[in-house]
Amino acid sequence: MEFTAADRMIPLSTGIFTELAQKKRQVVESGAELIDLTVGSPDLPPPQIVVETLIRYAQDTTRYGYTLTGIPSFLNAAASFYGRRYGVELDPSREVVQLMGSQDGLAHLATAFVNPGDYVLVPDPGYPIYSASVQIAGGNLYKMPLRPENGFLPNLDDIPQDVLSKARMMIVSYPGNPVTALAGPGFFKQVIEFAKRHGILVVHDFAYSELVFDGIRPESFLATPGAKEVGIEFNSLSKTFNMAGCRIGYAVGNAQALAILSQLKSNIDYGVFYPIQKAAEAALTSGFSGLKTLADTYEQRRNTLVSGLKEAGWPVETSQATMFLWARIPEGWTSREFSFALLEQTGVGVTPGDAFGGQGEGFVRIALVQPSEKLAEAARRIGTFLRAHADTPR
């Protein structure tokens, strides 16, 4: 008997990440040391209060039932965090929805809002779930190019009218993944006006809200006047508090949009494990000193890698945010050629930029998920690789 996937699976692909996984296994099996800078999974531990709270509530055997939704104390904690950290006032009963990680919410959002034939405006390059969720829902993609010459901001005036007449949502993300650019109130104001004019729901992915460097304050989309009228924002505890495996996050903003997402979720999941909710609550209500320490750690790692790569002859741009560098590769390579050759010949793994969309060709994403000494070693190996290929015609 043979089984075939549904037609909605046709546009989905895990090819590049499967190839990378296979090549990383080959490096390990060869006995070489792998320095894996491909996946944005935090290597640092969560705050101690998170661990202690999780243990305490996990020992309570009455807390192993379904939670169904976010418990009130978690929703209050998320609202309080947004008020204290970003100056955004939220009604926890209507304007906060708990998620099994922000990816979970983003994956389901298009199903809740998009009919077949509707358009969703997504960044290119962009985090893969943005496009995949729309394709699963049967919607059409309009990919907004993010180019260096425009500060990696989309040019909204370039979007055709026939697309706008059918557009239901627009997804943006600052600080972004893989592009690590920042956006401020001026851009967000433009987005709000644009959304009101065309009746579009704005979805801002703010998962890297606290990994911002050089003394810059993170800017929530919802802090811009009028944002809650047109949009919602996704946030996560995965990067901010190193709780990636706990699978907990939240969406905030427009109450009507969140109610629609909640209605879908009520048919899909039974809530996050109570001890994890309490651990997340503890993180959100703790002081901000740990957030600064975390950002300082990634800033130091960024400085180490950028400095090392410049010394190696690869002058990459200095990222102002996130746990990544978005680096233009040397001439003569495609993104995949460069990434695969680098991995096979040096054991340093990076992700080719075209995995995030056509505009990512010519770039690679490098994750800062190793200690500084490992990043310095990665830069040394990359320098050896570049010198070895300096005179090789391509």
N, C-alpha and C positions, 0 to 999 in steps of 0.2 A: 504494500500500500504506500502511495506517495502523498505527501501533504504539501500544499502550496500556501504561501502567505496571502493575506488579503491585499487588494490593490493599493490600499493606503500605505502599505509597507514599501511600495516600489521606490518612492523618492528618498527613503531613509537609508542611510549607509553608516556603518561603523568601520569602513575599510581602513582608513588611515590609522585609527587608534588600534585596530587589530594588528596591522602591519608593525606598528611601533612596539606593541607588546611582544610580538614574535621576535623582533630583532633585539629587544632588551633581554629576552630569555637566552638568545644565542650568545650575547655578550657575557652573561653570567655563566653559562655552561662552558664557555671557552676559558674560564678562570680569570678573566679580566675584571677589574673593579668598575662597576657601573655607577656613574653619577647621574641620577635620574632627575632631570629638570623639566620633565614633560607635563606632569599632572599637578594641578593646583590644590593639592591636599596638604593642609598644615602639618608640619612635623613637630610643632611645639605643643606642650600639654595645656589643657584648660586651666583656669584659675583653681587654686586649691579649694576654694569655697564651693565650686561646682562639683568637684570630686566628693567632698565631704557631704554635701547635701544629697547627691545621688545615692551614696552609700546608705545614709540615714533613712531615706524614704524607701529604698529598695529592700530594706530589712523589715518594713511594715507589710506583712502578708495580706493586709486588707486593701492594698493599693494596686492589685494586679488585675482589676477589672477594666472594662472599657471606660475611657474618659469621654468619648464621642466628640467633644469639641475642646477648645481651649478653656482651662479652668479660670474662674474670674480673677484670681490673684495673678496669674500669668498675664492676662489681658491688661490688667491694671499696671503691671510692671512694664510692659511694652509701651503703654501710653505714657507712663511717667518718664521712661528713658527718652522717648522722643521729645517730650517737653523740656527736660533738663539739658539734653545734648544738642538738639537741633532747633529748639524754640518753636516746635510744632505742637499745638494743643489738639488732643484726640479724645473722643468719647470712646472709652474701652468697650462699651456694650454694642456699638454700632460701627466704629471706624477702625477696629482691629480684628483681624482674623488669623488664627493660628494655622500654621502649615507644617507638613512633614518635610521641612526644608524649603527654601525658596524655589529650588528647581521643581519640586512637586507642584507648587502653586502655578509656576510658569507653564509647566507641562499641561495642566488642566485648563488654563485660562481660556485658550482659544476654543476649546470644546464648549465652554459656557457662553461664549460671545459671538462666535464666527459661524455663519452659514456658508454652505458651498457657494463659491463664486465671490464671496466677500474678499476684500483685500486687507492685508495687514502690512504695515510699513515696518521693516526691520533693518537694523544696521548691518552693513557689510564692510569689513568683517564684524562678526558678532558671535556671541555665545551660541553654540549649536541648537540648544533647546528652543530658542526663539523661532527659528525656521521650522524645526521638526514638529513643534506643537501645532503650528498652522497647517502643515501638510497633513498631519493626522486628522485634523478637524475638517479637511476638505476645502480649506481656504486658499486664496492666491497670495503669493508673496510679491511685494515690491521692495527690492533691496536698495536701501539708501546708501550710496557710497560714502565711506569715511576716509577722507584723503588727508595726507600730512599738510598740504598747502592750505587746507581749511581748518586746521587745528583738530582734525578728526571729528568735526561736527558735520551733521548732514545739512545739505542745502535744501531747505524745504521748498524754495521757489522752483526747484527743478522737477518736482513731482508732477506728472501729467494730470490734467483735470479729469480724464476718464478714469484714472486710478482713484483720485480723491472722491469722486462721486460714489464709489463702491467701498471706500475704506472704512473699517470699523475700529481698528486699533493702530496705535503706533508704539513701538517698543524702543526705548532709549536706555542707556546705562552709562552713568558717570559717577565715580571712576568706572571704567569699562573693562571688559574682558573679551578679546585679548588686547584691544587697544586701551592703553592706560591713561588716556587723556582725562582732563577735568572739564567740567562745564559750570558756569556760574549763573546767577540770577538773570543776567541779560538774555542768555540762551533759553533758559526755562520760561521767561516771560514771553519770548517769541513762540515757543512751543504751545503755551497756554492759549495765546491768541489764535494760533493756527488751528488748534483743536476745537475751540469754540466756533470758529468760522466754518469748519467742515464736519462738525458733529462726530469727532473721533475720541475714543477713550485713550488716554495717555497712560502707558505702563512704564514706570521707571524702576529699573533693577539697581538697587543700592547695596548689593551684597558686600562691596568693598568699602563701605562707608567710613570705616575707621583706619584703613590702611592708606593714609594720606600723609605726605612727608613735607619736609622743609618749612615747618611751622604753619602750613596752610590748614585752615579749618574746613572740615567736611561740610558740604552744602546739600541739604535735603531738597529734593524737588518740591516737596509739600510746604517748604518754608516760603516759597514764592506766592504772593497774593493771587488767589483764584485757582490755585493748583487743585484743591480738593473738589472744585466744581467739575473738573474734567479728568481727574486721574487718580491712580493708586500707585503705591510704592511697595516694592518687595524688599525685605531685609532678612538677614540670616544671622544665626549665632555660630555658623560654621567657621567663618573667617575672623569675626570680631572676638570670639571667645574660644576659638580652637575646639569647637564641639561638632565637627563635621560628621562624625559617625553617629551622633545622637539623632540626627535628622529632625531638626526643629527650626522653624523660622516663622515669619509672619508677614502679612500684607496689611497696609494701612492706607487710609484716605477715604475716597468717595464711598459713602455708606451704601448707596444703591448698587454700585458695581460689586462691592464686597458681599452683599447679600446674594447676588446671583452666583458668585463663585462659591459661597457657602452652601447654597442649594445643591450645586453639583457635588461638592465634597461630601455632603450628607448621604449621598448615594454610593460613595466610593470607599470611604475609610471610617474607622471608629476611634479616631483621635490618637494623640501621642501618649505614650506610657507616662503615668502620673509622676513617678520619680524624676523622669527627664524634664517634665514641665517645671517641677519645683527647682531642679538644678538650673534650668534656664532663667527662672524667676530670680534666683539668687545672683546669677551673673548680671542681669539687667539692673538690679537694685544695688549692686556694689558700687564702690567709688570709681572714678575715671583714671586713677593712677595706673592701673593695669593696662588700660587702653593705650596710654602714652608709651608705656614700656614695650608693648607689642609693636606699635608703629616705629619706635626707635630701633627695635631689633631688625625689622625689615628694611628700614632706611640704611642701617649699617651694612646689611647684606647687599643692598643695591649698590652702595658706594664701593664695596669690595669688588663686586663683579664688574661694574662699569669701569672702574679704575684698571682692573686686571685685563679686561678686554681691550681697552685703549692702549695699554702697554704692549698687548699682543698684536697690535696693528688693526684692530677692529673698533673704530670709534662709534659705538652705539649711542643712541639717545638716552639721556637720563630720565627715567620714569619718575613722575611726581606722585604716583599712587599705585596701589594694588600690590600683589605678590608676584608681579611679572615684569619682565622687560619685553617690549615689542621692538624687535631689532631688524633693520634692513640688512639683508645678507649681501656679501660681496658680489660683484658683477660676475656673470658667466655661469651662475647656478640657477636652477629652479629651487623653490623652497623644499621640495621633497628630496631632490638630489642632495642638497646641502645637508639636510637633517639626517638622511640615511647614511651618507658617507661619514659625517661627523660621528654618529653613533657607532658604526661598524669599525672605524679606524681609531677612535679615541675612547669609546665607552661613555661619552657625554651625550645624554638624550635631551633633545629639544623638540618642540612641536612645529611642523611646517605651517606657515601662515595660511595656506590655501585650505586647511582643514576648517577654517572659520569663515570661508567665503572667497569668492573670486578676487576681491580687492585685497585679500591677504597674501596673494602671490608676491614673492620678492621679500617676504618677511618671515621671521620665526618668532615664536613665543618661548621665552625662557622663564621658568618658574624659580622663584627665590626660596625654595623649600628645603634647602640644605644649610648647615652651619657655614659661617664665613670662610673657615679654612677649606671646606669642600668646594665652595664657590671659587676661591683663589686657585685651587688645584684644577678646577674645570677651565678657568681662564688660561692657565698654563698649557693645558692639553690643547685647547682651541688654538692658541698661538702656534704650537708645533704643527698642528693640522694646516693652518693658513700658510705658514712658511713652506710646508711641503708641497702645497698646491699653487704657490705664487707664480711659478713659471710654467704651469701646466695649461696648455691651450684647451679651451672648453667650447 
